[in-house]
Each structure stands twice: as C-alpha cells, then as structure tokens.
Amino acid sequence: MSFSSKQEVLDSILKFKGLYDVVRIVDPGKKSVEDKDGTAVNTHCYDFWDKGVPCENCVTSRALNENNTFHKIEFKKGIIYLITSCPVKVKEDTYALELLKDITNTGIIENESIRSEEELEKSIENLNKKLVIDDLTGTYNRRFINERLPAEIFFALMNKIRLSLIMMDVDDFKNINDSYSHMAGDLILKEVSEIMKSSIRMNIDWVARFGGDEFLICLNGANEEASLRIAEAIRQRAEKTAVEYNGNKIKTSLSIGIYTLDNEDITAEELLRRVDMNMYEAKKMGKNTIFQDKMNH
C-alpha cells in the first residue's frame, strides 16, 4: 500500500472499523504505535501482549522486510487473536498496518475448547517459536536476526547505551565435515551453540545462527570490556571442548570478531558488516583468536 500522507492511512483504517478488534499503525524499528485516530500511544507494540520484550516472531518486521502481508496467531487473557500485518508507505517512510481479530470461537484453532488456557498459550508460543528457531542448534535463526536487530539498535540509541555484537566462526569446519562426516560437524555446532547460550544473560542477550558455522551474539548494554570478557570465556571453553564421534575425539576452536555500537545511528546491515569484518580479521590472525576494533570501518 502507498499513501501520500499519514492522514490518508488513518482515513483508510477507519474503513476497517467493526471488522477488527484492534487496528493500529506500527513503526517496526521503534516498535511505537499509533491507534486508528492518529493518536500516538505511549507504549510499544508488544506491550499489548504483556510480554515486556519484543515478540520473538515479529510478523510486523517480517511484513516490512519482505514487503508482503503476513499473519500469525497470539494469545492473551483467554482470547486468541489472528494478526494481519502489511506494509504501508507514506512518502519516503514505511510503516505497518496491523489488524487484530478475535478468533477464539471461530474453530480456526482446533480443539481449543478442550484445552486449558495454559496448554493453548504454550501451543501458540511453540508454533511462533518454530519460525525463528534453528532446528539443529536451538539458537535463533537468520530471520530472527533480520527482524530483531534493527529494534535493538534503536533501543540502544534511545536509551544511550552500548550494543555489542560478537560474530563467531568454527575454525576448519569444512575439514571436520570432510574428515569425520557432516554428522560430526553437526555435533560440533550443537556443542558450540550450547557454550554460547550458557555464556549470556537469559532474556537480555541472544545468540543466533547466522549461517553455516557462523553465529551471532547480541549483548544489550555491554561495553567493549564486557563483550571481550564474554567472547574470551567462550573461546576458552570451546578450545577445551572435544566432541566424541565414532571413537574419535574432535577438537575445535573459534575465530571471533567483536564490534560495539556506541551512539552510532547505522543500519543493521552496516553493523553486521562491521562485526563480520572483525571476525575475518581474527581468521587472518591465525584462528582461535579475537579481533575487536571500532576504527577504520
């Protein structure tokens, strides 16, 4: 959808009155909300779900990232909502039109009447998680990075806090696959991911599989010293770890790049490029090492 002004968007939203239970405009980067009469609501979009943090499966970010309309199901206080999110363009700015519909008694969710609220809520939560979780490692996937990182950058800027990214690559991973099989490689990835997940703060930081044998850790509010300390702890644990496969003890190591964002208004793509460059600098230094640099990017 394309509009010449935000008022035109709001006028079009009024057409949905009576069809949906909640109609709002969302800025996916800021996670800010305007309701159907154009009033800025002093909440984040995810506050409606009483979560306190952005949704793991953010359908609004996906709508803008892929320039398409997407749907998902959420649950709140005994009500099942179908969420429809589609991009709307106002001149040079892009927002999301979010439409929420109560579908509790429509039969769309099978057997909801014989489930407890707790079971139903857990079922919907698991369904949403599957879309953003990597099947092999249990970390978040690349889709989650694309949807969540822009919001993390915005929050860091608004709250004047640092944001540190750590990018890690398993050294000689191709040789491990070639020498011991891809099953052995999978075991290495699982072990490394467990080390990473157990090294960060739950519900504050997160780790995702960037692709192949590369992982990304996002540390909210962490400065250069804190991120280096965490990266070094992970490096040492990985270096001491051996995975057993077919009678072989397979050792590995990590090459790690760190970049700390300090009041820089840059895109998620640029931030990923910078931390990726630092990781490859670590590779060039001889692997099993860490490179941390903010300059000359």
N, C-alpha and C positions, 0 to 999 in steps of 0.2 A: 504494500500500500504506500502511496505517496501523497503528501499533503503540502499545501502552500503555507500553512500556519498551524500552530498547535490548537488554536481555536477550532479550526476545521476538523482536527482529530476529535476534539471534545464533542463537537456537534454530531459527528458520526457515531460516537459512542452512545449518545442518547437514544439512538435507534435500537440499541440492544437492551434498553430498559424493559424489564419484565421477562426477558429471555434468559438472563443470567443473574445469579445471586450477588456476585461481586464483579465489577468492571473497573479496571484501572490502567493507568499508563505507568510503565516501569522503565527506569534507566538502568540497564543491567550492569553497567560499570559501577555506578554509585549505589545501586540497589535501592534507590529512592523511589517514592510512589506519589502519583497524583491520582485523585479519585475522579469520578466521571463529570464533576462540575468544575474541574480545573484547580481544585484546592490542593496545595502541597501538603501532604500528610507527613507529620513528623515521626515517621517510622521507616524501617527498611521493609522491603517486600517480604522477606522471610519472617518478620515479626508476626505476621498473620498466623503462622503455623506454630507459634510459641516455641521456636527452636533456639533462638538466641544466636545462631550462626547461619551463614548461607546454606541453602539446600545443597546436598551432595550432587543430586541430579537436577541441575538448574535448567529447566526447559526454556526459560526466557533467554538465557545466554545462548543456548543452542539455536533458538529461532534466529537470533541476530548473526551468530557465527556462520550459519548455513543458509541464511536468507530464505527461510521457509517457515511454514506453520507446523508446530509440534504440539503434542498432547501428553499429559501424564496424569496420574491419579494420586491424590493425597488424602489424608485422614485427619480430622480434627473434632474432638469432643463429640464423638458418635456420628459425625457426618462425613460421608465420602464425597469428595469433590473431584470433578473432571476439570482439568485446567487446559485451556487452549491459549497458546501464545503465538503471536505473529508479528513480524517486523513492520513498523510504520516509519516512514521517512518524512521529516519536516525540514524542508530545505536541505541543509548540509548535515543535520543531526538525525540519528536513528534511535528510535525507542521501540518498546514492545507493548503491544496491546494485549492485556491479559484478561481472560474471561473465565470466571469460576462458576461452575454449575453443580448444584446438589444433585447427586445421582444415587443417593442412599437406597431409595425404594424403587429403582428402575429395573433391577435384575441384571444390570451390566456386570456387577461383581457377583459371581455365582456363590450361592450358599451363605451369603453374609448373615442371614437370619439365624443360622445355627452356630455361628462363631461368636466368641466373646469379643468385646472391643479390643482387648489386648492382643488376641490372635489376629484379628483383622488388621490392626495397626502394624503389627510385626510383618504380616504378609505383604502389605503395601510397601513398607520400608524395604524389605528384601527385594521386591520387584524393582524398585527405584535404584537400589544399590547395584544390581546386576549390570546396569547400563554404564556405570562409571568405575567398576572394579575389574582389574586384570585377573583373568581366570587362573593363570599359573601362579602368580606371586601373592595375590591377595592385596596388593597395593592398588592405588588408584591408577587409572589408565590415561592415555593421551587426551581423550575427550574431557576428562575432569580438569586437566591442566589448562586446556583452552578455555574452559568455562569459568574456572575459579581464579586463575592468576590475575586477570585484569581487576577483579574486585579486591584482591589482596594488595595490589599496587595502590589502588585508590584509597583504601583504608589506611595504608601506611602514610600516604601523603596527607590525608585529612587529620590524622592523629599525630603527625610529626614524629613518627617512629621509624626505625630502620627495618628493612626487609632483606633477609639474606637467602640466597639460593645456593644450593650445593648440587652440582652435577657430577655423577659418578659413572665410570665405565669399567667393566670387568676386564682386567688385563688378559691378553692371549685367549680370549673366549673362543675364537674360531679354532684355535689349536686344540682346545679342550674338546670341542664338538668333534673335530676330525680324529682325535686320538682315542677318545673314550666313548663317543656317541652323543647324540642330542639328548638322550635321557640323562646322561651325566651333566650335560650343560644345564638342563632344567633344574637338577638338584642344586647346582651351584647358584642359580638365580634365586631359587627359593630360600636358600640359606643366607645369601647376601641380603635379600629383602627383609628377612626376619631380624637381622642385625640392625638394619636401618630403622625398622618400625619400633624396635625396642630402645632406640637411642634418642627418640624425640618425644616431645610432650604431647600426650593424648589430647585431642580436641582443640589444640592450639596450632601445632605444626602438622605437616602431612608429607607423605612420600608417594611418588607415582612412578610408574614405569614409563619412561619417555619413549622407549622403542628398543627392541632387541635386547642388548645387555646394558643399556643406559638407564639410569634412574635419576630422578629429580627430587630433592628435598626442599621444602619451603619452610623457613623459620621466621615466624612473625615476631617482630620486635627484637630480633637478635642482631647485635653489632658484629664487627669484624672479629673481635677476640672470641666471642661466644660461638660464632659459626665455625671458626678454626678449631676450637676445642672439641666441638661435636664431630667435625669431619675427621680430626686426628684419632678420636676414640673409635670411630667406625673403621678407619683404615687399619688401626692396630688389631682390632677384633677380627677383621676379615683376613689379615695376614696370618693370624694364628689358627685360623679355621681350616680343617681338612674334611672334605666330603668323601665318604666311602662309597665306592661303586665297583661291583664285580671284583672284589678283593683288592682294589686299588684305593689308595688314599690320595685324593686330588686336592692340591693346594691352589690357592688363587690369591690375587691382590687387586687393589682398586687404584685407578687414576682419578683424581678428584680436583674439580675446579670450584672456586667459590667467588660469588660476586655479591656485594652488599649495596643495596639501594639506600641512599641517604638523601632524601628530599629531592629526588630527580623525577621529573614528570616525563616518563618514557613509556613506550608501549610494551605489552607483554612480549611481543615478538623480539623487540630490541633487547630486553632483559634476558631472554633465553639465549639470544645470540652471544651476548657478552659472557654469560656463565659457561656456555658451550666452548667459546674460545679459550677460556681459562682452563677447562678440562683438557683440551687438546695441547695446551702448553705443558700441563702435567705429564701427558703422554710423551711429549718430546724431551722432557727432562729425564726420562728413563723409567717411567711407570712406577707404580706403588708409591706415589708421592702426591703432594697437594700444591696447587698453584692458586694464589689469591692476589688479585690485583684489581684496582679500580681505575687506573690511569690508562691513557693511550688507547681508548676504545673508539 
